[in-house]
Amino acid sequence: MTYCVGMMVDKGLVLMSDTRTNSGVDNISVFRKMFSWRVEGERIITVMTAGNLATTQAVVSQLEERMKAPDERDNVLLKSPTMFQVASEIGRLLRHTVGNRQQENGDRGRGRFTASIIVAGQIAGMEPRLFLIYPEGNFIEASADTPFFQIGETKYGRPIILRGYDREMSMEDAVKLLMVSFDSTLKANLSVGLPLDLMVIPRDTFEASHTERIAYDDPYFQAISAGWGDALKHAFHSLPDYSFYRPHPK
């Protein structure tokens, strides 16, 4: 399992992913799940992956191979004129890869090969865009009503984002909100783990202004985790006390 979040704010895109993969409690590894490509001054495209590791690595490897292709027409990342077309092609690759692996596994084979991908980025002359691609290859786009996407182990961190999100928030506050969301998920689920990968993409810059790998000993993340825990305790104790003898309406 994993946890990745892509968030849109007025000032740009903020992305964060964990790095844990596991095949049981005694087989835990660290793998990057965030990958990015850019053309200076023209475009930046970032993907985050969740699901079967072999499947997602196969999709990313195909994208990397196209970056090296002599025929630039095959390079979906560099040559697609819109982010919609980028998402469409990545969705096609994902559907094809999932289908091939299921076919190889056979009707009676064991194991699941599903995966999902978040695609984020901006191409010059257009708005920043954010997509969620499903294993079947179809996708949806973020909007004012749905300004962020999560993949993987989503349920523990989602309430934090829903309560704290503001489209006009600063990039720094957006990072802080994701830190709290990830801390809540880490506390509740052992299949999500540090280190975390962070990327901030300001609008119309076509580059990541800030990238960081947040390790176990990161002082800011430790302060966020401790501070959020203390704040929750304070908020809990400040709520009205429940009484077993409260009057009931007739």
Secondary structure by P-SEA (a helix, b strand, c coil): cbbbbbbbcccbbbbbbbbcccccccbbbbbbccccccccccbbbbbbbbccaaaaaaaaaaaaaaaaccccccccccccccaaaaaaaaaaaaaaaaaaaaaaacccccccccbbbbbbbccccccbbbbbbcccccccccccccccccccccccaaaaaaacccccccaaaaaaaaaaaaaaaaaccccccccbbbbbbccccccccbbbbbccccaaaaaaaaaaaaaaaaaaaacbbbbccccccc
